[in-house]
């Protein structure tokens, strides 16, 4: 994989975000010719430049809603990782037009611009919320997946291949539950949970970046790469964090209450990574699944991969994960 990225020109949309910036940092270890970072957040781009201080990076201020800007940025690019998105469920619920403009039309702009500039590969970063979606964010990411896979059929003489990766919840990314719980604990509580039965798939930022870069290396078009990952009961995660963090902020764990505030609009009790229908076309590659419609693999096996039926991490296992990654 290192030799694959060596001397390549790679562009990351949303490249100053939690995932995008880590993709950039990891790519620099592989000696690419250049890593282009496209983002609408000027301050975050500046801070990333100051952090990395690398002659290999090129920063581009731009919005995926602006197709002309994308075509200029995509010139002579070998690989694109499309991480730009509106990702927060409640915000998308109450700003659905903007979610469509960024997650759907913005993705279509990325695909069109990549075709027009003859980019080698495009990897679109998706989410478990795209599976059987009940909210705007999930629905827009489902459409983004469909658009990306369908782009492989545009123009038989074009070299560009398009694939996706599908994530669970990325721990400690911006706006995720860990920084929220940590802030609530530091303030003396309460720690708010929407429902005591809620469960989620979890992955760490390094694991997500490894999956993205592996997908870029392996992709031949039409695949959705899905990392196998553990699931947790959210209330168990909260209780472990209270036990570990309360003393650091001068509290006893008994001082921090957990408050059930009710499920937010558009929120699911559990998430899915593979549906029963998709499972019949999935290749099991050990640590990941590859949903590959191109090869039309039909196993006939029906299973669902969801955080409700998946085996959950125990509290001790959650504690080990948090300490290992210094959360």
C-alpha positions as CSV (number, residue, x, y, z in Angstrom):
1,X,0.0,0.0,0.0
2,X,2.9,2.4,0.7
3,X,4.3,1.9,-2.7
4,X,0.9,2.4,-4.3
5,X,0.6,6.0,-2.9
6,X,4.3,6.8,-3.4
7,X,4.6,9.7,-6.0
8,X,0.8,9.9,-6.4
9,X,-1.1,13.2,-6.3
10,X,-4.0,12.7,-3.8
11,X,-6.8,15.1,-3.0
12,X,-9.0,15.0,0.1
13,X,-12.3,16.9,0.2
14,X,-13.2,18.0,3.7
15,X,-9.5,17.6,4.3
16,X,-9.3,19.7,7.5
17,X,-12.0,17.7,9.3
18,X,-11.4,15.0,11.9
19,X,-11.2,12.2,9.4
20,X,-9.9,14.2,6.4
21,X,-6.9,15.7,8.4
22,X,-5.9,12.2,9.6
23,X,-6.0,10.9,6.0
24,X,-3.7,13.7,5.0
25,X,-1.2,13.0,7.9
26,X,-1.1,9.3,7.1
27,X,-0.7,9.9,3.3
28,X,2.4,12.0,4.0
29,X,4.1,9.0,5.4
30,X,3.9,7.2,2.0
31,X,5.9,9.9,0.1
32,X,3.2,11.1,-2.3
33,X,4.1,13.7,-4.9
34,X,1.5,16.0,-3.3
35,X,-1.5,15.9,-1.1
36,X,-4.2,18.5,-1.9
37,X,-6.6,19.5,0.8
38,X,-9.9,21.1,-0.2
39,X,-12.1,22.5,2.5
40,X,-14.4,25.5,3.0
41,X,-13.1,26.1,6.5
42,X,-10.3,28.7,6.1
43,X,-9.2,28.6,9.7
44,X,-9.0,24.9,9.9
45,X,-6.9,24.8,6.7
46,X,-4.5,27.4,8.1
47,X,-4.2,25.4,11.4
48,X,-3.5,22.2,9.5
49,X,-0.8,23.9,7.4
50,X,0.8,25.2,10.6
51,X,0.6,21.7,12.2
52,X,2.0,19.8,9.3
53,X,4.6,22.2,7.9
54,X,5.1,20.0,4.9
55,X,6.1,21.1,1.4
56,X,4.0,18.2,0.0
57,X,0.6,19.7,0.9
58,X,-1.4,22.2,-1.1
59,X,-4.4,23.8,0.5
60,X,-7.5,24.8,-1.6
61,X,-10.4,26.9,-0.2
62,X,-13.5,25.5,-1.9
63,X,-16.9,24.1,-1.6
64,X,-18.1,20.8,-3.1
65,X,-21.2,22.8,-4.2
66,X,-19.0,24.7,-6.7
67,X,-18.3,22.3,-9.6
68,X,-16.0,24.8,-11.4
69,X,-13.8,25.1,-8.3
70,X,-13.6,21.3,-8.1
71,X,-12.5,20.9,-11.7
72,X,-9.6,23.3,-11.2
73,X,-8.6,21.5,-8.0
74,X,-8.8,18.1,-9.6
75,X,-6.4,18.7,-12.5
76,X,-3.7,16.0,-12.6
77,X,-5.0,14.2,-9.5
78,X,-4.6,10.4,-9.2
79,X,-6.9,9.7,-6.3
80,X,-9.7,11.6,-4.5
81,X,-11.0,10.8,-1.0
82,X,-14.3,12.5,-0.7
83,X,-14.8,13.2,3.0
84,X,-16.7,16.5,2.8
85,X,-20.2,16.2,4.1
86,X,-22.8,17.6,6.5
87,X,-22.8,14.8,9.1
88,X,-24.8,15.8,12.2
89,X,-28.3,14.2,12.3
90,X,-30.3,16.9,14.1
91,X,-28.7,19.7,12.0
92,X,-29.5,17.9,8.8
93,X,-33.1,17.3,10.0
94,X,-33.8,21.0,10.3
95,X,-31.6,22.0,7.3
96,X,-32.6,19.4,4.8
97,X,-32.1,21.6,1.7
98,X,-28.5,22.3,2.7
99,X,-27.9,18.6,3.5
100,X,-29.0,17.7,-0.1
101,X,-26.9,20.5,-1.6
102,X,-23.7,19.2,0.1
103,X,-24.2,15.5,0.5
104,X,-26.1,14.8,-2.7
105,X,-25.4,17.5,-5.2
106,X,-21.9,18.1,-3.8
107,X,-21.1,14.4,-4.3
108,X,-22.5,14.6,-7.9
109,X,-20.2,17.6,-8.5
110,X,-17.2,15.6,-7.2
111,X,-18.1,12.7,-9.5
112,X,-18.6,14.9,-12.6
113,X,-15.4,16.8,-12.0
114,X,-13.5,13.6,-11.5
115,X,-14.8,12.3,-14.8
116,X,-14.1,15.5,-16.6
117,X,-10.5,15.7,-15.4
118,X,-9.8,11.9,-15.8
119,X,-9.0,11.2,-12.1
120,X,-7.9,7.6,-11.5
121,X,-9.9,6.7,-8.4
122,X,-12.6,8.3,-6.2
123,X,-13.4,6.9,-2.8
124,X,-16.6,8.3,-1.2
125,X,-16.8,8.1,2.6
126,X,-20.3,7.0,3.8
127,X,-21.9,6.0,7.1
128,X,-24.0,3.3,8.7
129,X,-26.8,5.9,8.8
130,X,-27.2,5.3,5.0
131,X,-28.5,1.8,5.7
132,X,-32.3,1.8,6.0
133,X,-32.2,5.5,6.7
134,X,-34.9,7.2,8.8
135,X,-33.3,10.7,8.8
136,X,-32.2,13.3,6.3
137,X,-28.5,12.8,6.8
138,X,-28.8,9.0,6.2
139,X,-31.0,9.5,3.2
140,X,-28.6,11.9,1.6
141,X,-25.6,9.6,2.2
142,X,-27.6,6.7,0.8
143,X,-28.1,8.7,-2.4
144,X,-24.4,9.7,-2.3
145,X,-23.5,6.0,-2.2
146,X,-25.8,5.2,-5.1
147,X,-24.5,8.1,-7.2
148,X,-20.9,7.0,-6.6
149,X,-21.4,3.4,-7.6
150,X,-23.5,4.4,-10.6
151,X,-20.7,6.7,-11.8
152,X,-18.8,3.7,-12.9
153,X,-21.2,3.3,-15.8
154,X,-20.6,6.8,-17.2
155,X,-18.4,6.8,-20.3
156,X,-16.9,3.4,-21.2
157,X,-13.6,5.0,-22.3
158,X,-13.0,6.8,-19.0
159,X,-10.4,5.4,-16.6
160,X,-12.0,6.7,-13.4
161,X,-13.2,4.1,-10.9
162,X,-15.6,4.9,-8.0
163,X,-16.0,3.1,-4.7
164,X,-17.2,3.8,-1.2
165,X,-16.3,3.0,2.4
166,X,-19.1,2.7,5.1
167,X,-18.3,3.7,8.7
168,X,-19.8,3.3,12.1
169,X,-19.4,6.0,14.8
170,X,-15.8,7.3,14.8
171,X,-14.8,7.8,18.4
172,X,-13.5,11.2,19.4
173,X,-14.2,12.8,16.0
174,X,-15.7,16.3,16.1
175,X,-19.2,16.3,17.5
176,X,-19.1,12.6,18.5
177,X,-20.3,11.3,21.9
178,X,-16.9,11.1,23.6
179,X,-16.1,14.8,23.6
180,X,-19.7,15.5,24.6
181,X,-19.6,13.1,27.5
182,X,-16.2,14.4,28.6
183,X,-17.4,18.0,28.7
184,X,-20.6,17.0,30.6
185,X,-18.5,15.1,33.2
186,X,-16.0,18.1,33.5
187,X,-19.0,20.3,34.4
188,X,-20.2,17.9,37.0
189,X,-23.0,16.3,35.0
190,X,-25.5,15.2,34.1
191,X,-24.4,13.0,31.3
192,X,-27.3,13.0,28.8
193,X,-28.3,9.9,26.9
194,X,-31.3,9.8,24.6
195,X,-32.4,6.2,25.3
196,X,-31.1,3.5,27.6
197,X,-31.4,0.9,24.9
198,X,-29.3,2.7,22.3
199,X,-26.4,0.9,20.7
200,X,-23.8,2.0,18.2
201,X,-20.9,0.5,16.1
202,X,-17.6,2.2,17.1
203,X,-14.3,2.6,15.4
204,X,-11.2,4.6,16.1
205,X,-9.9,7.3,13.8
206,X,-6.7,5.3,12.9
207,X,-8.9,2.3,12.0
208,X,-11.1,4.5,9.8
209,X,-8.1,6.0,8.0
210,X,-6.6,2.5,7.4
211,X,-9.8,1.4,5.9
212,X,-10.0,4.4,3.6
213,X,-6.4,4.0,2.4
214,X,-6.9,0.2,1.9
215,X,-10.0,1.0,-0.1
216,X,-8.1,3.4,-2.3
217,X,-5.5,0.7,-2.9
218,X,-7.9,-2.2,-3.5
219,X,-10.8,-0.5,-5.4
220,X,-11.5,-1.5,-9.0
221,X,-15.0,0.1,-9.0
222,X,-18.4,-0.4,-7.5
223,X,-17.3,-1.8,-4.1
224,X,-18.5,-0.7,-0.7
225,X,-15.8,-1.5,1.8
226,X,-17.2,-2.1,5.3
227,X,-14.9,-2.6,8.3
228,X,-15.9,-5.1,10.9
229,X,-16.1,-3.3,14.2
230,X,-17.4,-3.7,17.7
231,X,-20.7,-2.4,19.1
232,X,-21.4,-0.8,22.4
233,X,-24.4,0.0,24.5
234,X,-24.2,3.8,24.8
235,X,-25.1,3.8,28.5
236,X,-22.2,1.4,29.2
237,X,-19.8,3.8,27.5
238,X,-21.2,6.7,29.6
239,X,-20.8,4.8,32.8
240,X,-17.2,3.8,32.0
241,X,-16.3,7.4,31.2
242,X,-17.9,8.6,34.4
243,X,-15.9,6.1,36.5
244,X,-12.6,7.0,34.8
245,X,-13.0,10.8,34.3
246,X,-15.0,12.1,37.3
247,X,-12.0,11.9,39.7
248,X,-9.8,13.7,37.2
249,X,-12.2,16.7,37.4
250,X,-12.6,16.6,41.1
251,X,-15.8,14.6,41.4
252,X,-16.8,11.2,42.7
253,X,-18.4,9.0,40.1
254,X,-21.5,8.9,42.3
255,X,-21.8,12.7,41.9
256,X,-22.4,12.4,38.1
257,X,-25.9,11.6,37.2
258,X,-27.0,10.0,33.9
259,X,-30.1,11.7,32.5
260,X,-32.4,10.0,29.9
261,X,-33.6,12.9,27.7
262,X,-35.5,11.0,25.0
263,X,-34.6,10.0,21.4
264,X,-33.8,12.9,19.2
265,X,-35.8,13.5,16.0
266,X,-34.4,11.3,13.2
267,X,-32.3,9.2,15.6
268,X,-32.3,5.4,15.5
269,X,-32.0,3.0,18.5
270,X,-29.4,1.0,16.7
271,X,-27.5,1.2,13.4
272,X,-26.9,-1.2,10.6
273,X,-23.8,-1.7,8.4
274,X,-25.2,-4.5,6.2
275,X,-28.8,-5.4,5.4
276,X,-30.0,-8.9,4.8
277,X,-30.4,-8.2,1.1
278,X,-26.9,-6.8,0.8
279,X,-25.4,-9.7,2.8
280,X,-26.1,-12.1,-0.1
281,X,-23.7,-10.0,-2.2
282,X,-21.0,-9.6,0.3
283,X,-17.5,-11.0,0.3
284,X,-16.0,-11.7,3.8
285,X,-12.4,-10.6,3.7
286,X,-11.6,-11.3,7.4
287,X,-11.5,-7.9,9.0
288,X,-13.8,-6.3,6.4
289,X,-16.8,-7.0,4.2
290,X,-16.8,-6.0,0.5
291,X,-20.2,-5.4,-1.0
292,X,-19.5,-5.8,-4.7
293,X,-22.3,-5.5,-7.2
294,X,-19.9,-5.6,-10.1
295,X,-18.9,-9.3,-9.5
296,X,-22.5,-10.2,-8.7
297,X,-21.4,-12.5,-6.0
298,X,-24.4,-14.3,-4.6
299,X,-23.7,-16.3,-1.5
300,X,-27.4,-17.0,-0.7
301,X,-26.5,-16.3,3.0
302,X,-28.9,-14.1,4.8
303,X,-27.6,-12.2,7.9
304,X,-27.9,-8.7,9.2
305,X,-24.9,-6.8,10.6
306,X,-26.4,-4.3,13.1
307,X,-25.4,-2.9,16.5
308,X,-28.5,-4.4,18.2
309,X,-27.8,-8.0,17.5
310,X,-24.0,-7.7,17.4
311,X,-22.1,-8.8,20.5
312,X,-21.4,-5.8,22.6
313,X,-18.1,-4.8,24.3
314,X,-18.2,-5.3,28.1
315,X,-17.5,-2.4,30.3
316,X,-13.9,-3.7,30.9
317,X,-13.4,-4.0,27.2
318,X,-14.7,-0.4,26.7
319,X,-12.4,0.8,29.4
320,X,-9.4,-0.9,27.7
321,X,-10.3,0.7,24.4
322,X,-10.6,4.2,25.9
323,X,-7.3,3.9,27.7
324,X,-5.5,2.4,24.8
325,X,-6.4,5.4,22.7
326,X,-6.0,7.9,25.6
327,X,-9.5,9.2,25.5
